[in-house]
């Protein structure tokens, strides 16, 4: 496909969030005409609502995507390194579980600031434009036509060569693909909700901290008054109260209701060579592995790599994208659910911490053979589904080793117990003339 042909290709990206704006940068670099249609107003000039966004954890996959468009250094400079998970027990004891080695960390990133940076990056391309306040009302993938409703409230038809749905977990583009034959879709809400709370800066250093409270909706619904909230935090999170402040804690708690979390799976991610789903529109996941944004960013990176491989041919790139990403994105969805259970029920378990220490020890001894699951997911680009398969193999090896070790300890203990507490079997093979003396000395018979 030559450059003149590329210039004639028009791409409509629905959704100007993180994945939509990042993907626009990748496609604009290839000299396509790129238009983003975003239902919201420009977040760079409007005040955003607090409490509706979980802070992001940027890791290797996301950084590689940002690096490919020249934004990694800028974004990383704004992040806060996080090296371990801190466990706070009710007794006040604190214990840290490292995410990786001493040199490995993830970055806490502001969703809002990252989105602003990406939108600004899009607008640096003369062949890219962001249409704010434009909502998708109709999508016809077969004809490559979308209908958008702008601020003038007049529906406008737009013809394009490729429609990219990056419009989130409740994607409008996906609803049209769901009507197509052989399109699979499933969704699952978890029983936990989340609420954001703010720890203000100290000494005017302008370093506030956003923390997120996760718990079952039933527990949120029990906290109806200020006293209920303060009593709850005094019981379960007493060290957070002086950091947040009683008045601010109550105000934040009742600012917005607890938000729900949904997991979405679908297949396929494309329709012919005309329509493509990316990010949460294709695979919304719960946030407990910190991979939602990173998986979405890797979508953009993988698609860009396929465009290189197939010389920008949509008819080749789209089906190959689905073939590659569906098993990976479904795998990280399952892992996020697994981590939801792990963080909810296992992090205080001595057995859980023991297993983590075993994994770290084996990784230190055999770094290329034994790799902790978290390391494979967070600090590499090993495909998600391959990481799961390797993890299953490692679990079998570790479980087998622990079983063998346990068996050896049990057999050794039994042997020592019999050796020192009971007569040896050889004792019964003594000469008959010695039996009487032996039994008298050991007290086994009385004559």
C-alpha positions as CSV (number, residue, x, y, z in Angstrom):
1,X,0.0,0.0,0.0
2,X,1.7,3.2,-1.1
3,X,1.7,6.5,0.7
4,X,-0.9,8.1,-1.6
5,X,-3.3,5.2,-0.8
6,X,-2.6,5.7,2.9
7,X,-3.5,9.3,2.7
8,X,-6.9,8.4,1.3
9,X,-7.7,6.2,4.2
10,X,-10.0,7.8,6.9
11,X,-10.1,6.3,10.3
12,X,-12.8,7.1,12.9
13,X,-12.0,6.4,16.5
14,X,-14.9,6.4,18.8
15,X,-13.8,7.5,22.3
16,X,-11.0,9.9,23.2
17,X,-10.0,8.2,26.4
18,X,-6.6,6.6,27.1
19,X,-6.7,3.9,24.4
20,X,-8.5,5.9,21.8
21,X,-6.1,8.9,22.0
22,X,-3.0,6.6,22.1
23,X,-4.2,4.7,19.1
24,X,-4.8,7.9,17.3
25,X,-1.1,8.8,17.7
26,X,0.0,5.4,16.3
27,X,-2.3,5.7,13.3
28,X,-1.6,9.4,12.6
29,X,2.1,8.5,12.5
30,X,1.3,6.3,9.6
31,X,-0.2,9.2,7.7
32,X,-3.9,8.1,7.9
33,X,-6.5,10.8,8.3
34,X,-7.7,10.2,11.9
35,X,-10.8,11.6,13.6
36,X,-11.6,11.0,17.2
37,X,-15.2,11.4,18.3
38,X,-15.5,11.9,22.1
39,X,-18.8,12.3,23.8
40,X,-17.4,14.3,26.7
41,X,-16.1,17.9,26.6
42,X,-12.4,18.5,26.5
43,X,-11.1,17.5,29.9
44,X,-8.2,19.9,29.6
45,X,-10.7,22.9,29.9
46,X,-13.4,21.4,32.1
47,X,-13.4,20.4,35.7
48,X,-13.5,16.7,36.2
49,X,-15.6,14.9,38.8
50,X,-13.7,13.3,41.7
51,X,-14.3,9.8,42.8
52,X,-14.9,8.0,39.6
53,X,-11.5,6.9,38.5
54,X,-9.2,4.4,40.1
55,X,-5.6,5.6,40.0
56,X,-3.6,3.8,37.3
57,X,-0.6,1.5,37.6
58,X,1.7,1.9,34.6
59,X,4.0,-1.1,34.0
60,X,6.2,-2.4,31.3
61,X,3.6,-3.1,28.6
62,X,2.1,0.4,28.8
63,X,5.5,2.0,29.0
64,X,6.6,0.2,25.8
65,X,3.5,1.6,24.0
66,X,4.2,5.1,25.2
67,X,7.8,4.7,24.2
68,X,6.8,3.9,20.6
69,X,5.1,7.3,20.3
70,X,7.8,9.2,22.2
71,X,5.8,9.9,25.4
72,X,7.4,7.4,27.9
73,X,9.9,9.8,29.5
74,X,7.3,12.6,29.9
75,X,4.7,10.3,31.5
76,X,7.2,8.4,33.7
77,X,8.5,11.7,35.1
78,X,5.0,12.4,36.5
79,X,4.6,9.0,38.1
80,X,5.3,7.8,41.7
81,X,7.2,4.5,41.9
82,X,5.5,1.7,43.9
83,X,7.8,-1.2,44.8
84,X,5.6,-3.3,47.2
85,X,2.2,-4.1,48.5
86,X,1.8,-3.0,52.1
87,X,-0.4,-5.2,54.4
88,X,-1.9,-3.4,57.4
89,X,-3.1,-5.8,60.1
90,X,-5.7,-4.9,62.6
91,X,-3.1,-5.1,65.3
92,X,-1.2,-2.2,63.6
93,X,1.6,-4.4,62.2
94,X,2.7,-3.6,58.7
95,X,4.3,-6.0,56.3
96,X,5.5,-5.4,52.7
97,X,5.2,-7.9,49.8
98,X,7.6,-6.7,47.0
99,X,6.2,-6.6,43.5
100,X,9.5,-7.8,42.1
101,X,13.2,-7.4,42.5
102,X,14.7,-4.3,44.1
103,X,15.1,-2.6,40.8
104,X,11.5,-3.4,39.6
105,X,8.6,-1.1,40.3
106,X,5.3,0.0,38.9
107,X,4.2,3.7,38.6
108,X,1.2,5.4,40.1
109,X,-0.2,7.6,37.4
110,X,-3.0,10.1,37.3
111,X,-5.6,9.0,34.7
112,X,-6.7,12.6,34.1
113,X,-3.2,13.9,33.5
114,X,-2.2,11.0,31.3
115,X,-5.4,11.5,29.2
116,X,-4.6,15.2,28.8
117,X,-1.0,14.4,27.7
118,X,-2.3,11.9,25.1
119,X,-4.9,14.3,23.7
120,X,-2.3,17.0,23.4
121,X,0.0,14.5,21.6
122,X,-2.8,13.7,19.1
123,X,-3.3,17.4,18.2
124,X,0.3,17.7,17.2
125,X,-0.4,15.7,14.1
126,X,-1.9,17.8,11.3
127,X,-3.8,14.8,10.0
128,X,-5.6,14.1,13.3
129,X,-8.5,15.9,14.9
130,X,-10.4,15.4,18.1
131,X,-14.2,16.2,18.0
132,X,-15.3,16.8,21.5
133,X,-19.0,16.7,22.5
134,X,-19.7,14.3,19.6
135,X,-21.7,11.2,20.6
136,X,-22.1,8.1,18.4
137,X,-25.7,7.4,17.7
138,X,-25.5,4.9,14.9
139,X,-22.9,2.6,13.5
140,X,-23.0,0.7,10.2
141,X,-19.8,-1.4,9.9
142,X,-20.7,-3.0,6.6
143,X,-20.9,0.4,4.8
144,X,-18.2,2.1,6.9
145,X,-20.7,4.8,8.1
146,X,-21.2,6.3,11.5
147,X,-23.7,8.9,12.7
148,X,-22.6,11.3,15.3
149,X,-24.5,14.0,17.2
150,X,-22.6,17.1,18.0
151,X,-23.3,20.2,20.1
152,X,-25.6,21.5,17.4
153,X,-27.8,18.4,18.0
154,X,-27.9,17.7,14.2
155,X,-27.0,14.1,13.3
156,X,-24.1,13.9,10.9
157,X,-23.1,10.9,8.8
158,X,-19.4,10.2,8.5
159,X,-17.9,7.8,6.0
160,X,-14.7,6.1,6.9
161,X,-12.5,3.2,5.9
162,X,-12.1,1.9,9.5
163,X,-14.1,2.3,12.6
164,X,-12.2,1.8,15.9
165,X,-14.4,1.3,19.0
166,X,-12.4,2.6,22.0
167,X,-15.4,3.7,23.9
168,X,-15.1,1.8,27.1
169,X,-16.8,-1.1,28.9
170,X,-20.2,0.0,27.8
171,X,-19.2,0.5,24.2
172,X,-21.7,1.7,21.7
173,X,-19.7,0.3,18.8
174,X,-19.8,-3.1,20.5
175,X,-23.5,-3.1,20.7
176,X,-23.7,-3.0,16.9
177,X,-21.3,-5.9,16.6
178,X,-23.3,-7.9,19.0
179,X,-26.0,-8.1,16.4
180,X,-23.7,-9.8,14.0
181,X,-23.8,-13.6,13.7
182,X,-21.2,-15.6,15.7
183,X,-20.3,-12.6,18.0
184,X,-19.9,-13.9,21.6
185,X,-20.3,-11.6,24.6
186,X,-20.4,-12.0,28.3
187,X,-20.2,-9.7,31.3
188,X,-19.9,-10.2,35.1
189,X,-20.2,-7.7,37.9
190,X,-18.3,-8.5,41.1
191,X,-20.0,-8.1,44.5
192,X,-17.4,-5.5,45.6
193,X,-17.6,-1.8,44.8
194,X,-15.0,1.0,45.2
195,X,-14.8,4.5,46.5
196,X,-12.0,7.0,46.2
197,X,-10.7,8.9,49.3
198,X,-8.1,11.7,49.3
199,X,-5.2,12.1,51.7
200,X,-4.2,15.8,51.5
201,X,-0.6,16.9,51.3
202,X,1.4,17.8,54.3
203,X,3.4,21.0,54.9
204,X,2.1,22.4,51.6
205,X,4.3,20.1,49.5
206,X,1.5,19.6,46.9
207,X,1.7,15.8,47.1
208,X,-1.7,14.5,47.8
209,X,-2.5,10.8,47.7
210,X,-5.6,9.1,46.3
211,X,-6.5,5.8,47.9
212,X,-9.3,3.5,47.0
213,X,-11.6,1.6,49.4
214,X,-12.9,-1.8,48.1
215,X,-15.5,-3.8,49.9
216,X,-18.9,-5.5,49.2
217,X,-21.8,-3.2,48.4
218,X,-23.6,-4.7,51.4
219,X,-21.0,-3.2,53.7
220,X,-21.2,0.2,52.0
221,X,-24.9,0.2,52.5
222,X,-24.6,-0.3,56.2
223,X,-22.7,3.0,56.7
224,X,-25.5,5.5,56.7
225,X,-24.2,8.2,59.1
226,X,-21.0,10.0,59.9
227,X,-20.7,8.0,63.1
228,X,-21.1,4.8,61.2
229,X,-18.2,5.8,58.8
230,X,-15.9,6.9,61.6
231,X,-16.5,3.8,63.7
232,X,-15.9,1.6,60.7
233,X,-12.6,3.3,59.9
234,X,-11.6,3.3,63.6
235,X,-12.1,-0.5,63.6
236,X,-10.5,-1.5,60.3
237,X,-8.3,1.4,59.2
238,X,-7.4,3.4,62.3
239,X,-4.1,4.7,60.8
240,X,-5.9,6.3,57.9
241,X,-8.0,8.7,60.0
242,X,-5.3,11.2,61.0
243,X,-4.0,11.1,57.5
244,X,-7.3,12.0,55.8
245,X,-8.9,13.9,58.7
246,X,-12.3,13.0,60.2
247,X,-14.3,15.8,58.4
248,X,-12.7,15.2,55.0
249,X,-13.2,11.4,55.4
250,X,-16.9,11.8,56.0
251,X,-17.2,14.3,53.2
252,X,-15.4,12.1,50.7
253,X,-17.3,9.0,51.7
254,X,-20.7,10.6,51.0
255,X,-19.6,12.6,47.9
256,X,-20.6,9.8,45.5
257,X,-22.0,6.3,45.9
258,X,-19.7,3.3,45.6
259,X,-19.0,2.5,42.0
260,X,-19.4,-0.9,40.4
261,X,-16.8,-3.0,38.6
262,X,-17.5,-5.1,35.6
263,X,-15.6,-7.7,33.6
264,X,-16.4,-8.0,29.9
265,X,-15.4,-10.6,27.4
266,X,-16.2,-10.7,23.7
267,X,-15.1,-12.4,20.5
268,X,-14.3,-11.4,17.9
269,X,-12.6,-8.1,18.2
270,X,-13.2,-7.2,14.6
271,X,-15.8,-7.2,11.9
272,X,-14.4,-7.9,8.4
273,X,-11.9,-5.2,7.5
274,X,-14.1,-2.3,8.6
275,X,-14.4,-2.3,12.4
276,X,-12.2,-3.0,15.4
277,X,-12.6,-3.0,19.2
278,X,-9.8,-2.1,21.5
279,X,-9.2,-1.5,25.2
280,X,-12.2,-1.8,27.6
281,X,-14.6,-2.0,24.6
282,X,-13.1,-5.4,23.8
283,X,-12.0,-6.6,27.3
284,X,-13.0,-4.5,30.3
285,X,-11.4,-6.1,33.4
286,X,-11.5,-5.6,37.2
287,X,-8.6,-3.6,38.4
288,X,-6.9,-6.0,40.8
289,X,-3.9,-6.9,38.6
290,X,-3.3,-3.3,37.5
291,X,-3.4,-4.3,33.9
292,X,-6.5,-2.6,32.4
293,X,-4.7,0.3,30.9
294,X,-1.6,-1.7,30.2
295,X,-3.5,-4.3,28.3
296,X,-5.3,-1.6,26.3
297,X,-2.1,0.1,25.5
298,X,-0.6,-3.2,24.4
299,X,-3.6,-3.6,22.0
300,X,-2.4,-0.4,20.3
301,X,1.2,-1.6,20.2
302,X,0.3,-5.1,18.8
303,X,-1.9,-3.5,16.1
304,X,0.9,-1.2,15.2
305,X,3.3,-4.1,14.9
306,X,0.8,-5.9,12.7
307,X,0.5,-2.9,10.5
308,X,4.3,-3.1,9.9
309,X,4.1,-6.8,9.2
310,X,1.2,-6.6,6.7
311,X,2.1,-3.2,5.2
312,X,-1.0,-1.4,6.5
313,X,-3.5,-3.9,5.0
314,X,-6.6,-3.8,7.1
315,X,-8.0,-7.0,5.6
316,X,-4.9,-8.9,7.0
317,X,-4.3,-6.9,10.2
318,X,-7.8,-7.0,11.7
319,X,-8.4,-10.8,11.8
320,X,-4.8,-11.4,12.9
321,X,-5.3,-8.9,15.7
322,X,-8.3,-10.9,16.9
323,X,-6.4,-14.1,16.6
324,X,-3.5,-12.8,18.7
325,X,-5.3,-10.7,21.3
326,X,-8.4,-12.6,22.2
327,X,-6.6,-15.4,24.1
328,X,-4.3,-12.9,25.8
329,X,-7.0,-10.4,26.8
330,X,-9.2,-13.2,28.1
331,X,-6.3,-14.5,30.1
332,X,-5.6,-11.2,31.8
333,X,-9.3,-10.9,32.5
334,X,-9.2,-14.3,34.3
335,X,-6.0,-13.4,36.1
336,X,-7.6,-10.1,37.3
337,X,-10.5,-12.1,38.8
338,X,-8.0,-14.5,40.4
339,X,-6.1,-11.6,42.0
340,X,-9.4,-10.2,43.2
341,X,-9.9,-13.3,45.3
342,X,-6.2,-13.4,46.3
343,X,-6.2,-9.8,47.6
344,X,-9.5,-10.3,49.3
345,X,-8.8,-13.5,51.1
346,X,-5.1,-14.7,50.9
347,X,-2.7,-11.8,51.4
348,X,-2.7,-12.3,55.2
349,X,-2.2,-16.1,54.9
350,X,1.2,-17.4,56.1
351,X,1.0,-20.1,53.4
352,X,0.5,-17.4,50.7
353,X,3.5,-15.4,51.9
354,X,5.5,-18.7,52.2
355,X,4.7,-19.5,48.5
356,X,5.7,-16.0,47.4
357,X,9.0,-16.4,49.1
358,X,9.6,-19.8,47.5
359,X,8.8,-18.2,44.1
360,X,11.3,-15.4,44.7
361,X,14.0,-17.8,45.8
362,X,13.6,-20.0,42.8
363,X,13.5,-17.0,40.5
364,X,16.8,-15.8,42.1
365,X,18.4,-19.2,41.5
366,X,16.9,-19.9,38.1
367,X,15.8,-16.5,36.7
368,X,15.0,-17.8,33.2
369,X,13.1,-20.9,34.3
370,X,11.1,-19.8,37.3
371,X,9.5,-16.5,36.9
372,X,6.8,-15.3,39.3
373,X,3.4,-14.7,37.7
374,X,3.4,-11.1,38.7
375,X,6.8,-10.6,37.1
376,X,5.7,-12.2,33.8
377,X,2.6,-10.0,33.7
378,X,3.9,-6.7,34.9
379,X,7.6,-6.6,34.0
380,X,7.7,-8.3,30.6
381,X,5.8,-8.6,27.3
382,X,5.4,-12.4,27.7
383,X,1.9,-13.0,26.2
384,X,-0.7,-13.1,28.9
385,X,-2.0,-16.6,28.0
386,X,1.6,-17.9,27.8
387,X,2.3,-16.5,31.2
388,X,-0.7,-18.4,32.6
389,X,0.5,-21.6,31.1
390,X,4.0,-21.2,32.5
391,X,2.5,-20.3,35.9
392,X,0.5,-23.5,35.9
393,X,3.6,-25.5,35.1
394,X,5.5,-23.7,37.9
395,X,2.7,-24.4,40.4
396,X,2.9,-28.1,39.5
397,X,6.6,-28.2,40.0
398,X,6.5,-26.3,43.3
399,X,3.6,-28.3,44.6
400,X,5.4,-31.5,43.6
401,X,8.6,-30.4,45.3
402,X,6.8,-29.4,48.5
403,X,4.9,-32.7,48.5
404,X,8.2,-34.6,48.1
405,X,9.8,-32.5,50.8
406,X,6.9,-33.1,53.1
407,X,7.0,-36.8,52.4
408,X,10.7,-37.0,53.2
409,X,10.2,-35.0,56.4
410,X,7.4,-37.3,57.4
411,X,9.3,-40.5,56.6
412,X,12.4,-39.2,58.3
413,X,10.4,-38.2,61.4
414,X,8.7,-41.6,61.5
415,X,12.1,-43.4,61.2
416,X,13.7,-41.4,64.0
417,X,10.7,-41.9,66.2
418,X,10.8,-45.6,65.7
419,X,14.5,-45.7,66.0
420,X,14.6,-44.1,69.4
421,X,11.2,-45.0,70.9
422,X,10.7,-48.6,69.7
423,X,12.9,-51.7,69.3
424,X,14.5,-52.1,66.0
425,X,13.2,-54.8,63.7
426,X,16.7,-56.3,63.8
427,X,16.2,-56.8,67.6
428,X,13.7,-59.5,66.8
429,X,16.3,-61.4,64.9
430,X,18.5,-62.0,67.9
431,X,19.4,-65.6,68.8
432,X,16.7,-67.3,70.9
433,X,19.0,-67.6,73.8
434,X,19.2,-63.7,74.0
435,X,15.4,-63.1,73.8
436,X,14.7,-63.6,77.4
437,X,17.5,-61.2,78.5
438,X,16.4,-58.6,75.9
439,X,12.7,-58.6,76.9
440,X,13.6,-58.4,80.6
441,X,15.8,-55.4,80.0
442,X,13.3,-53.6,77.8
443,X,10.3,-54.5,80.0
444,X,8.3,-56.0,77.3
445,X,7.6,-59.3,79.2
446,X,7.5,-60.4,82.8
447,X,8.8,-63.8,83.8
